């Protein structure tokens, strides 16, 4: 009887330790998948658009985005998801790049605004199109 009780307690202890191990491993996995990433053109291009928000802060730290030319932005970020031009002209007002898919709010987009093909500012907005 004492042996059965000892085995029972040992099995409970093994289950508790196993549960904590799985929780810690799962936490590390989640943390690693949402950790900010170092921007690289290759990383940005190969990344799922729903996870590109992980690169934005590092991108803006590495590059002085305000003042860059439109061709430099296209070279680094690729073709935009959406572009807005002045009515009746080909003059670009802004580019939008999808960066995060939020189930409730919709897509967040990184908007790069231009004046005469030079970046004047950037913002992160919720997609309204």
Secondary structure as a PSIPRED ss2 file (coil, helix, strand):
# PSIPRED VFORMAT (PSIPRED V4.0)

   1 X C   1.000  0.000  0.000
   2 X H   0.000  1.000  0.000
   3 X H   0.000  1.000  0.000
   4 X H   0.000  1.000  0.000
   5 X H   0.000  1.000  0.000
   6 X H   0.000  1.000  0.000
   7 X H   0.000  1.000  0.000
   8 X H   0.000  1.000  0.000
   9 X H   0.000  1.000  0.000
  10 X H   0.000  1.000  0.000
  11 X H   0.000  1.000  0.000
  12 X H   0.000  1.000  0.000
  13 X H   0.000  1.000  0.000
  14 X H   0.000  1.000  0.000
  15 X H   0.000  1.000  0.000
  16 X H   0.000  1.000  0.000
  17 X H   0.000  1.000  0.000
  18 X H   0.000  1.000  0.000
  19 X H   0.000  1.000  0.000
  20 X H   0.000  1.000  0.000
  21 X H   0.000  1.000  0.000
  22 X H   0.000  1.000  0.000
  23 X H   0.000  1.000  0.000
  24 X H   0.000  1.000  0.000
  25 X H   0.000  1.000  0.000
  26 X H   0.000  1.000  0.000
  27 X H   0.000  1.000  0.000
  28 X H   0.000  1.000  0.000
  29 X H   0.000  1.000  0.000
  30 X H   0.000  1.000  0.000
  31 X H   0.000  1.000  0.000
  32 X H   0.000  1.000  0.000
  33 X H   0.000  1.000  0.000
  34 X C   1.000  0.000  0.000
  35 X C   1.000  0.000  0.000
  36 X C   1.000  0.000  0.000
  37 X C   1.000  0.000  0.000
  38 X C   1.000  0.000  0.000
  39 X C   1.000  0.000  0.000
  40 X C   1.000  0.000  0.000
  41 X H   0.000  1.000  0.000
  42 X H   0.000  1.000  0.000
  43 X H   0.000  1.000  0.000
  44 X H   0.000  1.000  0.000
  45 X H   0.000  1.000  0.000
  46 X H   0.000  1.000  0.000
  47 X C   1.000  0.000  0.000
  48 X C   1.000  0.000  0.000
  49 X H   0.000  1.000  0.000
  50 X H   0.000  1.000  0.000
  51 X H   0.000  1.000  0.000
  52 X C   1.000  0.000  0.000
  53 X H   0.000  1.000  0.000
  54 X H   0.000  1.000  0.000
  55 X H   0.000  1.000  0.000
  56 X H   0.000  1.000  0.000
  57 X H   0.000  1.000  0.000
  58 X H   0.000  1.000  0.000
  59 X H   0.000  1.000  0.000
  60 X H   0.000  1.000  0.000
  61 X H   0.000  1.000  0.000
  62 X H   0.000  1.000  0.000
  63 X C   1.000  0.000  0.000
  64 X C   1.000  0.000  0.000
  65 X C   1.000  0.000  0.000
  66 X C   1.000  0.000  0.000
  67 X C   1.000  0.000  0.000
  68 X C   1.000  0.000  0.000
  69 X E   0.000  0.000  1.000
  70 X H   0.000  1.000  0.000
  71 X H   0.000  1.000  0.000
  72 X H   0.000  1.000  0.000
  73 X H   0.000  1.000  0.000
  74 X H   0.000  1.000  0.000
  75 X H   0.000  1.000  0.000
  76 X H   0.000  1.000  0.000
  77 X H   0.000  1.000  0.000
  78 X C   1.000  0.000  0.000
  79 X C   1.000  0.000  0.000
  80 X C   1.000  0.000  0.000
  81 X C   1.000  0.000  0.000
  82 X E   0.000  0.000  1.000
  83 X E   0.000  0.000  1.000
  84 X E   0.000  0.000  1.000
  85 X E   0.000  0.000  1.000
  86 X C   1.000  0.000  0.000
  87 X C   1.000  0.000  0.000
  88 X C   1.000  0.000  0.000
  89 X C   1.000  0.000  0.000
  90 X C   1.000  0.000  0.000
  91 X C   1.000  0.000  0.000
  92 X E   0.000  0.000  1.000
  93 X E   0.000  0.000  1.000
  94 X E   0.000  0.000  1.000
  95 X E   0.000  0.000  1.000
  96 X E   0.000  0.000  1.000
  97 X E   0.000  0.000  1.000
  98 X E   0.000  0.000  1.000
  99 X E   0.000  0.000  1.000
 100 X E   0.000  0.000  1.000
 101 X E   0.000  0.000  1.000
 102 X E   0.000  0.000  1.000
 103 X C   1.000  0.000  0.000
 104 X C   1.000  0.000  0.000
 105 X C   1.000  0.000  0.000
 106 X E   0.000  0.000  1.000
 107 X E   0.000  0.000  1.000
 108 X E   0.000  0.000  1.000
 109 X E   0.000  0.000  1.000
 110 X E   0.000  0.000  1.000
 111 X E   0.000  0.000  1.000
 112 X E   0.000  0.000  1.000
 113 X E   0.000  0.000  1.000
 114 X E   0.000  0.000  1.000
 115 X E   0.000  0.000  1.000
 116 X C   1.000  0.000  0.000
 117 X C   1.000  0.000  0.000
 118 X E   0.000  0.000  1.000
 119 X E   0.000  0.000  1.000
 120 X E   0.000  0.000  1.000
 121 X E   0.000  0.000  1.000
 122 X E   0.000  0.000  1.000
 123 X E   0.000  0.000  1.000
 124 X E   0.000  0.000  1.000
 125 X E   0.000  0.000  1.000
 126 X E   0.000  0.000  1.000
 127 X C   1.000  0.000  0.000
 128 X C   1.000  0.000  0.000
 129 X C   1.000  0.000  0.000
